[in-house]
Amino acid sequence: MENNVEFILTGGELSDIEKQAYIARGREKYGRALEKVEVKLDGEYADIHYYTAKVPFERIRRITGYLVGTIDRWNNAKKSEEKDRVKHAV
């Protein structure tokens, strides 16, 4: 299928144009890449499930007044300040 989207169809048949339309609808609805589309046909009804690709997540922390993802670009004084801070339990 289009761009390696796995398409699983049960309960009937669809043309390639219809399959592409379901994929396009999922991309438009969720705004990101799809991994898999499952369509279960029951007469005139279609039960559709979209599975989106995982979004890379980078932890952002507030440390000493700055929002940061990583501290690898900090100078030694700021790294020392982060190491010595009191960490509170959540």
C-alpha positions as CSV (number, residue, x, y, z in Angstrom):
1,M,0.0,0.0,0.0
2,E,0.9,3.6,-0.1
3,N,4.1,4.5,1.8
4,N,4.2,1.1,3.6
5,V,0.8,1.5,5.3
6,E,-0.4,-2.0,6.3
7,F,-4.1,-2.3,5.1
8,I,-6.2,-5.1,6.6
9,L,-9.6,-5.7,5.1
10,T,-12.2,-8.2,6.3
11,G,-15.8,-8.9,5.3
12,G,-15.6,-7.8,1.7
13,E,-13.6,-6.3,-1.1
14,L,-12.5,-2.7,-1.9
15,S,-10.8,-1.2,-4.9
16,D,-7.4,0.3,-4.7
17,I,-8.9,3.7,-5.0
18,E,-11.2,3.1,-2.0
19,K,-8.2,1.8,0.0
20,Q,-6.2,4.9,-0.8
21,A,-9.2,7.1,0.2
22,Y,-9.3,5.4,3.6
23,I,-5.6,6.0,4.1
24,A,-5.9,9.7,3.0
25,R,-8.8,10.2,5.4
26,G,-6.8,8.8,8.3
27,R,-3.8,11.1,7.5
28,E,-6.1,14.1,7.3
29,K,-7.9,13.2,10.5
30,Y,-4.8,12.5,12.6
31,G,-2.3,14.7,10.8
32,R,0.6,12.2,11.0
33,A,1.9,9.0,9.4
34,L,-0.1,5.9,9.6
35,E,1.3,2.4,10.4
36,K,-1.9,0.4,9.8
37,V,-5.5,0.7,8.7
38,E,-8.1,-2.0,9.6
39,V,-11.4,-2.0,7.8
40,K,-14.2,-4.4,8.6
41,L,-17.0,-4.3,6.2
42,D,-20.6,-5.3,7.2
43,G,-23.0,-4.7,4.3
44,E,-23.0,-0.9,3.8
45,Y,-21.2,-0.2,7.0
46,A,-17.4,0.0,7.5
47,D,-15.7,-0.2,10.9
48,I,-12.4,1.6,10.5
49,H,-9.5,1.6,12.9
50,Y,-6.4,3.8,12.3
51,Y,-3.0,3.1,14.0
52,T,-0.6,6.0,13.8
53,A,3.1,5.9,13.9
54,K,4.7,6.7,17.3
55,V,5.8,10.3,17.7
56,P,9.4,10.7,19.0
57,F,9.2,12.2,22.5
58,E,11.9,14.2,24.2
59,R,11.6,14.9,27.9
60,I,11.5,18.6,28.7
61,R,12.4,19.7,32.2
62,R,12.3,23.0,34.0
63,I,15.7,23.3,35.7
64,T,16.9,26.5,37.4
65,G,14.4,28.6,35.5
66,Y,15.1,27.2,32.0
67,L,13.1,24.8,29.9
68,V,15.5,22.2,28.6
69,G,15.5,18.9,26.8
70,T,19.1,18.0,27.5
71,I,21.9,19.6,29.5
72,D,24.7,18.5,27.2
73,R,25.3,22.1,26.0
74,W,25.5,23.7,29.5
75,N,28.7,25.0,31.0
76,N,30.2,23.3,34.1
77,A,28.7,25.8,36.6
78,K,25.1,25.2,35.3
79,K,25.7,21.4,35.2
80,S,26.9,21.6,38.8
81,E,23.8,23.6,39.8
82,E,21.5,20.9,38.3
83,K,23.4,18.1,40.1
84,D,23.1,19.8,43.5
85,R,19.4,20.8,43.2
86,V,16.8,19.1,45.5
87,K,14.6,16.7,43.6
88,H,11.1,16.5,44.9
89,A,8.9,13.3,44.7
90,V,5.8,13.5,42.6
